[in-house]
Amino acid sequence: MLVCHCRGISDRQIRRAVKNGCSSAREVARETGAGMRCGGCRSNVKAVVNEALASELAKSAPGETMLEMALPVEG
């Protein structure tokens, strides 16, 4: 799906940037150019970045839910 029409950046390209180490919409924008021209897609870029970050986090901690990862560890 095309997320940034001005630059022709797809959700796959954004997900790839996150997989390659970008951890914010700003970092993705620097790497891909998404959201850097008119800015109309910035909220969509942020949404895809957040979804990709959550997906990467879930892959790195199998067996734990997002809630369990967010709760403080007692002890």
N, C-alpha and C positions, 0 to 999 in steps of 0.2 A: 504494500500500500504506500502510495506517495504521501509523505508527511510535509515536506517543504517543497512547494511548487516552484518557488523562485530559483532554488538551487537544484531541484530534481533529486532530493534526498529521500530515500525510502526508509520504512521502519526496519528493514533488514540491515541497512547500512548503519543505522543508529544502534541497533542491537550488537552489531559487530564491533562498533567503537566501544561500547560498554564491555564487551567480552575482552577487548584488547586493553582495558584498563581505565577507560573514562568513567568517572564516578559522579558526574553532574551534567546538567544540561549545558552549562557553560563550557565544560571540557569537550563535550560532544560537538558543540557549535564551533569551537576552535579547530577540531579535527575534521569535521565534515562540511562546515559552512551552514548547517541547518539552523534557521532562525536568524541569520545574520543580515538578511537584506531588508525585507519589509517588516518582519516580526510577527506577522499574522499567525504563524504556526507555532510560536513559542510554547503555548500551553499544550499543544499536541506533542511537541518534542519532549517536554518535561514528562508528560504522561508515559510516553514510550520508554524514556530513560528510567523512570521509576519502576515500570513494569519489568524492564530488562534487569535492573539491579536486584529486584526481588527474586526474579528467576535465578540469577547467578548465585544469590545468597542461599536459596533453597537447594541448589545443586551442591554447594560447598558444605552444607550441613544436613545430609540426608537423615531422615528419621525424626527430625525436630520440626515442629510447626513454627510459623513466624511468631506466634504468641510466645512460645517457649523461648525463642531466641531473644525476644524483647524483654522478658522478665528478668529482674536482677537475681543473681545467684546468692542464695543465703548460705552463711556458713562461716 
